[in-house]
Amino acid sequence: MTESVDARPAGGEPIRVMIVDDHELIRRSLALALAAEPDIEVVGEASDGQEAVELADRLMPDVALMDVRMPRQDGIEATKGIKASVPSTRIIMLTVSDEEEDLFEAIKAGATGYLLKDVQINDVPAAVRGVHEGQSLINPAMAAKLISEFANMSRKESERPPQLPVPRLTEREMEVLRLVAKGMNNREIAKQLFISENTVKNHVRNILDKLQLHSRMEAVVYAVRERMLEIT
């Protein structure tokens, strides 16, 4: 477990990133790619989930790049621990697997993004920035798998009686949420609805505020579970 010396550039706060992977070569590759970016700072590294939770509690990173498969404590459990102690940290899962179970468990645990390890290393900084800005890093193929899992969950819970009153979303907010459920990013949603990206961001922020949730995919999970969205 290592921590970096704080060396923030003048004139702006960099995105503070923690890298968690049990393979040192992968950690080094990610650290080198991110260190080249003036607006990103790698503040620490951990080699397993347990170290990651302890380090996050001290450093409070903005974004964590989290391996799924690790010794002692895997990335799913570490994500739960970090979201419990540092809810503001946005977590991108790193994995060689796009299995539905891993993907679904990662989102349930509080992950904001899901990045396959065969991604081009040069694409990682953009992924970090996107997640830090509130985007959900889920590509359309993965989104389709999530929606399938949500639909199964919805059918299983169709007989469950309502718990608390479900917050009401506006018609436009529901339109935005349906497009989020399809894996669209803010730019794609803006183009689809003929509105600006800032307007989309405002709608997403309002949705999360009303539902008292932290991420877009959590909102989709909630909406399906509460039968606000019908996924077929």
CORBEL-V86107 format. One record per run of one state. SS is the DSSP state (alpha for helix, beta for strand, coil for the rest). FROM is the first residue (numbers start at 1). LEN is the number of residues. If there is no record, write none. Layout:
BEGIN
SS;FROM;LEN  SS;FROM;LEN
END
This chain:
BEGIN
coil;1;1  beta;2;2  coil;4;11  beta;15;6  coil;21;3  alpha;24;12  coil;36;4  beta;40;7  coil;47;2  alpha;49;11  coil;60;3  beta;63;5  coil;68;7  alpha;75;11  coil;86;4  beta;90;6  coil;96;4  alpha;100;10  coil;110;3  beta;113;4  coil;117;4  alpha;121;12  coil;133;4  beta;137;1  coil;138;2  alpha;140;17  coil;157;14  alpha;171;11  coil;182;4  alpha;186;8  coil;194;3  alpha;197;15  coil;212;4  alpha;216;10  coil;226;7
END
